[in-house]
């Protein structure tokens, strides 16, 4: 029986997407990309899902693109259909927090996929890098957009232009990792973060904040102030703006009424 290269499960209010080619260190295929896109869209539309975790099976997160094609790996593609994006619906489009539980090595496309996520919990023992310049290519999956925003231009240049690898501890120093823990603790840490989000944060507040956060570096301070003010007006008229303070004062978990699916447009 064929085992799916991408697995999906629900743990409470958390969805877990697992790259499942452990014998190949979860090297990435086009089919996996289509699976992740479909599952991201499912998570975005399902109000019962409050957070998403992307992780890998075995000892690696994703060792990059599948190079089994050898010299044909980077053969010319149809200009009308090929995209270096890897996924047509990236993690930042999901209106819930997406946590990369980077349980081991993340190389090339493996790391650039993790950069699309909101939070990265990375294994201390892992090796990381965007090696494409050492393979005759350039970084993919929007890495020239995500990495400067996450780590800054100088550090992005260090990573992208040298194609060097680095450790989990250096990933934290570079600002690439949100947290670094032993590999055996990566998924548990991500699940803990996801459970805290699900229990304590308002779905609409998170969705609106996430969108503005990803957009913010292309906006001026005045534009950010305008957007924040607009979002405050939207949320101040919502029952959750009463529930949040009352739950805090009454020392109980909040009972949110807002649903992301009720807000088809956050602008």
C-alpha positions in Angstrom: 0.0 0.0 0.0 1.4 3.4 -1.0 2.0 5.8 1.9 1.1 9.4 1.2 4.1 11.7 0.8 2.1 14.4 2.8 0.1 13.5 5.9 -2.6 15.5 7.6 -4.0 15.2 11.1 -6.0 17.3 13.6 -5.0 17.6 17.2 -7.6 19.6 19.1 -7.7 23.0 17.4 -4.3 22.4 15.7 -3.8 21.0 12.2 -0.5 19.2 11.5 0.8 18.9 8.0 3.7 16.4 7.8 6.1 15.9 4.9 6.4 12.2 4.8 9.3 10.9 2.7 11.6 10.2 5.6 13.9 7.8 3.7 14.6 10.6 1.3 14.9 13.2 4.1 11.5 14.6 2.9 13.0 16.0 -0.3 10.3 18.1 -2.0 8.3 17.1 -5.0 5.7 18.9 -7.1 3.0 16.6 -5.7 4.0 17.6 -2.1 3.6 21.2 -3.1 0.1 20.7 -4.4 -0.8 18.8 -1.3 0.5 21.6 1.0 -1.4 24.2 -1.0 -4.7 22.2 -0.7 -4.2 21.6 3.0 -3.3 25.2 3.7 -6.6 26.3 1.9 -8.5 23.7 4.0 -7.0 25.1 7.2 -7.8 28.6 6.2 -11.5 27.8 5.5 -12.1 25.7 8.6 -13.0 27.8 11.7 -12.4 24.9 14.1 -8.7 25.1 13.2 -6.9 27.8 15.1 -3.3 27.1 14.3 -1.3 25.1 11.7 2.0 23.2 12.1 4.2 22.2 9.2 6.7 19.6 10.1 8.6 16.6 8.7 8.7 12.9 9.4 11.9 11.3 10.5 15.2 13.1 11.2 14.8 15.9 8.6 12.3 18.7 8.0 13.0 18.9 4.3 16.4 18.4 2.6 15.4 20.6 -0.4 14.2 19.7 -3.9 14.4 16.2 -5.1 17.7 16.0 -7.0 17.3 12.4 -8.2 16.9 13.8 -11.8 20.6 14.6 -11.8 21.6 16.8 -14.7 17.9 17.2 -15.6 16.9 18.5 -12.1 16.9 22.1 -13.3 16.2 21.6 -16.9 14.3 24.4 -18.7 10.6 24.5 -17.9 7.5 25.8 -19.7 7.6 29.6 -19.3 3.8 29.6 -19.2 3.3 27.1 -16.4 6.5 27.1 -14.3 6.8 29.1 -11.1 9.6 29.1 -8.5 6.9 29.8 -5.8 6.6 26.0 -5.0 3.2 26.6 -3.4 0.5 28.8 -5.0 -1.1 29.5 -1.6 1.8 30.3 0.8 1.7 30.1 4.5 1.3 33.8 5.0 -2.1 33.7 3.2 -3.5 31.3 5.8 -5.5 33.4 8.3 -4.3 31.4 11.2 -0.8 31.3 12.6 1.4 28.8 10.7 4.2 27.3 12.8 7.2 25.5 11.1 8.2 22.7 13.5 11.6 22.3 11.8 12.5 18.9 13.4 15.8 18.5 11.6 17.8 19.6 8.5 16.1 22.2 6.3 18.1 22.8 3.2 17.2 24.9 0.1 13.5 24.7 -0.5 13.1 23.1 2.9 14.3 26.3 4.6 12.5 28.7 2.1 9.2 26.9 2.9 9.8 27.4 6.6 10.5 31.1 6.0 6.9 31.5 4.7 5.6 30.5 8.1 4.9 32.9 11.0 6.9 31.2 13.7 9.8 28.8 13.3 10.7 26.3 16.1 14.0 24.8 14.9 16.1 21.8 16.0 19.4 22.7 17.6 21.0 19.7 15.9 19.8 20.6 12.4 21.8 22.0 9.5 20.2 24.9 7.6 20.9 26.8 4.4 19.7 28.1 1.1 22.3 26.4 -1.1 20.9 27.2 -4.5 23.8 29.4 -5.6 26.0 26.3 -5.1 23.7 24.4 -7.5 23.7 26.9 -10.3 20.3 28.4 -9.2 18.9 31.1 -6.9 16.7 30.9 -3.8 13.0 30.1 -4.4 9.6 30.2 -2.7 9.7 34.0 -2.2 13.0 33.8 -0.2 14.2 37.1 -1.6 11.1 38.7 0.0 10.7 36.7 3.2 14.3 36.4 4.4 15.1 40.2 4.3 11.9 40.8 6.3 12.8 38.2 8.8 16.5 38.6 9.2 17.4 41.9 7.6 19.2 42.7 4.3 22.7 42.1 5.5 21.9 38.7 7.0 19.8 37.7 4.0 22.7 38.5 1.8 25.0 36.4 3.9 22.6 33.4 3.6 21.5 33.8 0.0 24.7 34.8 -1.7 27.1 32.4 0.0 24.8 29.4 0.0 26.5 28.3 3.2 25.0 26.1 5.9 24.6 27.0 9.6 23.5 25.4 12.8 20.3 25.8 14.9 22.0 28.1 17.3 23.2 30.4 14.5 19.7 30.3 13.0 18.6 31.9 16.3 21.4 34.5 16.2 20.5 35.3 12.6 16.9 35.9 13.5 15.8 33.0 11.2 14.6 30.9 14.1 11.9 32.0 16.6 13.0 29.4 19.1 15.7 26.7 19.1 15.2 23.5 21.1 16.5 19.9 20.9 15.1 18.0 17.9 13.1 15.7 20.1 11.3 18.7 21.6 10.5 20.6 18.4 7.0 19.2 17.7 5.9 19.3 21.4 7.1 23.0 21.6 5.1 23.9 18.4 2.0 22.1 19.8 2.3 24.0 23.0 2.5 27.3 21.1 -0.5 26.3 19.0 -2.6 25.3 22.0 -1.8 28.6 23.7 -3.0 30.5 20.6 -6.1 28.4 20.4 -7.0 28.9 24.0 -6.2 32.5 24.6 -6.3 34.6 21.3 -9.3 35.9 19.4 -9.5 34.4 15.9 -10.4 37.7 14.2 -7.7 39.6 16.0 -5.0 37.1 15.0 -6.2 37.0 11.4 -6.2 40.8 11.1 -2.9 41.2 12.9 -1.2 38.6 10.8 -2.2 40.2 7.6 -1.1 43.6 8.6 2.2 42.2 10.0 3.1 40.6 6.7 2.1 43.8 4.8 3.7 46.3 7.2 7.2 46.6 5.7 5.7 47.8 2.4 3.7 50.5 4.2 4.7 53.9 5.7 4.2 54.6 9.4 1.1 56.7 8.5 -0.3 53.9 6.4 0.2 51.4 9.3 -1.5 53.8 11.7 -4.4 54.1 9.3 -4.8 50.4 9.0 -4.4 49.8 12.7 -7.1 52.4 13.4 -9.4 50.8 10.8 -9.0 47.4 12.4 -9.6 48.8 15.9 -12.9 50.2 14.8 -13.9 46.9 13.3 -13.0 45.0 16.4 -14.4 47.5 18.9 -17.8 46.8 17.5 -17.4 43.0 17.9 -18.6 41.0 20.9 -15.0 39.6 21.3 -13.9 43.1 22.4 -16.1 42.7 25.5 -15.4 39.0 26.0 -11.6 39.5 26.1 -11.4 41.9 29.0 -14.2 40.1 30.9 -12.5 36.8 30.6 -9.3 38.3 32.0 -11.1 40.0 34.9 -13.0 36.8 35.7 -9.9 34.7 35.5 -11.3 32.3 32.9 -10.6 31.2 29.4 -12.3 33.4 26.8 -15.3 32.2 24.8 -14.7 33.8 21.4 -17.7 34.4 19.0 -15.7 35.7 16.1 -15.0 33.4 13.1 -12.4 34.0 10.5 -14.9 32.7 7.8 -17.2 35.6 8.7 -14.5 38.0 7.5 -14.1 37.3 3.8 -12.1 40.5 3.4 -9.9 42.0 6.1 -8.8 45.2 4.3 
